């Protein structure tokens, strides 16, 4: 990941969110705000696959389905 790609990503994301706000009467959710910080994360940590938490979140989802107290 280089700075130019992170900047380009940020431009596209901003354009997407601006269009989304105009289409849906300013109805943005917290994840939209959080996504605006991704450029800084890309600068600091590099490509997303190096630091995303999806595998851990997926494992937490699997753990929720385990029967650990002998109840159905």
C-alpha atoms as an extended CHARMM CRD file, in Angstrom:
* protein
*
        72  EXT
         1         1  UNK       CA              0.0000000000        0.0000000000        0.0000000000  PROA      1               0.0000000000
         2         2  UNK       CA              1.4200000000        3.3440000000       -0.9650000000  PROA      2               0.0000000000
         3         3  UNK       CA              0.3290000000        6.8690000000       -0.1260000000  PROA      3               0.0000000000
         4         4  UNK       CA             -1.1480000000        7.5220000000       -3.5840000000  PROA      4               0.0000000000
         5         5  UNK       CA             -3.4200000000        4.4780000000       -3.3700000000  PROA      5               0.0000000000
         6         6  UNK       CA             -4.5530000000        5.4050000000        0.1420000000  PROA      6               0.0000000000
         7         7  UNK       CA             -5.3060000000        8.9520000000       -1.0320000000  PROA      7               0.0000000000
         8         8  UNK       CA             -7.2520000000        7.6610000000       -4.0350000000  PROA      8               0.0000000000
         9         9  UNK       CA             -9.2270000000        5.3090000000       -1.7830000000  PROA      9               0.0000000000
        10        10  UNK       CA            -10.0770000000        8.2310000000        0.5000000000  PROA      10              0.0000000000
        11        11  UNK       CA            -11.2750000000       10.3270000000       -2.4540000000  PROA      11              0.0000000000
        12        12  UNK       CA            -13.5660000000        7.5410000000       -3.6810000000  PROA      12              0.0000000000
        13        13  UNK       CA            -14.9030000000        6.8770000000       -0.1940000000  PROA      13              0.0000000000
        14        14  UNK       CA            -15.6500000000       10.5520000000        0.3770000000  PROA      14              0.0000000000
        15        15  UNK       CA            -17.4740000000       10.7660000000       -2.9530000000  PROA      15              0.0000000000
        16        16  UNK       CA            -19.4690000000        7.6240000000       -2.0760000000  PROA      16              0.0000000000
        17        17  UNK       CA            -20.4870000000        8.9750000000        1.3400000000  PROA      17              0.0000000000
        18        18  UNK       CA            -21.3890000000       12.3750000000       -0.0870000000  PROA      18              0.0000000000
        19        19  UNK       CA            -23.6450000000       10.7150000000       -2.6630000000  PROA      19              0.0000000000
        20        20  UNK       CA            -25.1230000000        8.4270000000       -0.0180000000  PROA      20              0.0000000000
        21        21  UNK       CA            -26.0180000000       11.4220000000        2.1620000000  PROA      21              0.0000000000
        22        22  UNK       CA            -27.7530000000       13.1520000000       -0.7360000000  PROA      22              0.0000000000
        23        23  UNK       CA            -29.7230000000       10.0350000000       -1.6760000000  PROA      23              0.0000000000
        24        24  UNK       CA            -30.8010000000        9.0860000000        1.8300000000  PROA      24              0.0000000000
        25        25  UNK       CA            -31.4190000000       12.4660000000        3.4410000000  PROA      25              0.0000000000
        26        26  UNK       CA            -28.2170000000       12.6140000000        5.5170000000  PROA      26              0.0000000000
        27        27  UNK       CA            -28.8110000000        9.1770000000        7.0660000000  PROA      27              0.0000000000
        28        28  UNK       CA            -25.2920000000        7.9820000000        7.8240000000  PROA      28              0.0000000000
        29        29  UNK       CA            -24.4200000000        5.4420000000       10.5060000000  PROA      29              0.0000000000
        30        30  UNK       CA            -21.3670000000        5.2630000000       12.8160000000  PROA      30              0.0000000000
        31        31  UNK       CA            -19.5780000000        2.8350000000       10.4750000000  PROA      31              0.0000000000
        32        32  UNK       CA            -19.6690000000        5.4950000000        7.7750000000  PROA      32              0.0000000000
        33        33  UNK       CA            -17.8510000000        7.8770000000       10.1070000000  PROA      33              0.0000000000
        34        34  UNK       CA            -15.3510000000        5.2040000000       11.1010000000  PROA      34              0.0000000000
        35        35  UNK       CA            -14.6110000000        4.4470000000        7.4550000000  PROA      35              0.0000000000
        36        36  UNK       CA            -13.3420000000        8.0030000000        7.0520000000  PROA      36              0.0000000000
        37        37  UNK       CA            -10.4070000000        7.0760000000        9.3190000000  PROA      37              0.0000000000
        38        38  UNK       CA             -9.2490000000        4.2020000000        7.1140000000  PROA      38              0.0000000000
        39        39  UNK       CA             -6.7870000000        6.3620000000        5.1920000000  PROA      39              0.0000000000
        40        40  UNK       CA             -4.8070000000        7.0360000000        8.3760000000  PROA      40              0.0000000000
        41        41  UNK       CA             -4.9080000000        3.3280000000        9.2270000000  PROA      41              0.0000000000
        42        42  UNK       CA             -3.5980000000        2.4780000000        5.7630000000  PROA      42              0.0000000000
        43        43  UNK       CA             -0.7470000000        4.9630000000        6.2440000000  PROA      43              0.0000000000
        44        44  UNK       CA              0.1290000000        3.5720000000        9.6730000000  PROA      44              0.0000000000
        45        45  UNK       CA             -0.4270000000       -0.1580000000        9.2500000000  PROA      45              0.0000000000
        46        46  UNK       CA             -0.3190000000       -0.9300000000        5.5320000000  PROA      46              0.0000000000
        47        47  UNK       CA             -2.7450000000       -3.1600000000        3.6090000000  PROA      47              0.0000000000
        48        48  UNK       CA             -5.9290000000       -4.1220000000        5.4160000000  PROA      48              0.0000000000
        49        49  UNK       CA             -5.3090000000       -7.8670000000        5.1930000000  PROA      49              0.0000000000
        50        50  UNK       CA             -2.3310000000       -7.3840000000        7.5260000000  PROA      50              0.0000000000
        51        51  UNK       CA             -4.4070000000       -6.0200000000       10.4240000000  PROA      51              0.0000000000
        52        52  UNK       CA             -8.1250000000       -6.6710000000        9.9620000000  PROA      52              0.0000000000
        53        53  UNK       CA             -9.9720000000       -8.5970000000       12.6890000000  PROA      53              0.0000000000
        54        54  UNK       CA            -12.4490000000      -10.5490000000       10.5550000000  PROA      54              0.0000000000
        55        55  UNK       CA            -10.9450000000      -13.9990000000       11.2890000000  PROA      55              0.0000000000
        56        56  UNK       CA            -11.1990000000      -13.3310000000       15.0220000000  PROA      56              0.0000000000
        57        57  UNK       CA            -14.7360000000      -11.9720000000       14.7360000000  PROA      57              0.0000000000
        58        58  UNK       CA            -15.7360000000      -15.0180000000       12.7070000000  PROA      58              0.0000000000
        59        59  UNK       CA            -14.3150000000      -17.3120000000       15.3750000000  PROA      59              0.0000000000
        60        60  UNK       CA            -16.2920000000      -15.4350000000       18.0490000000  PROA      60              0.0000000000
        61        61  UNK       CA            -19.4280000000      -16.1160000000       16.0120000000  PROA      61              0.0000000000
        62        62  UNK       CA            -18.6260000000      -19.8270000000       15.9460000000  PROA      62              0.0000000000
        63        63  UNK       CA            -18.0380000000      -19.8550000000       19.7030000000  PROA      63              0.0000000000
        64        64  UNK       CA            -21.4710000000      -18.3410000000       20.3280000000  PROA      64              0.0000000000
        65        65  UNK       CA            -23.0820000000      -21.4700000000       18.9070000000  PROA      65              0.0000000000
        66        66  UNK       CA            -21.2830000000      -23.8840000000       21.2400000000  PROA      66              0.0000000000
        67        67  UNK       CA            -23.3070000000      -25.5920000000       23.9480000000  PROA      67              0.0000000000
        68        68  UNK       CA            -21.1750000000      -25.0300000000       27.0500000000  PROA      68              0.0000000000
        69        69  UNK       CA            -23.7030000000      -25.2920000000       29.8860000000  PROA      69              0.0000000000
        70        70  UNK       CA            -25.5520000000      -28.4880000000       28.8950000000  PROA      70              0.0000000000
        71        71  UNK       CA            -28.6160000000      -26.5090000000       27.7780000000  PROA      71              0.0000000000
        72        72  UNK       CA            -30.1510000000      -26.6000000000       24.3400000000  PROA      72              0.0000000000
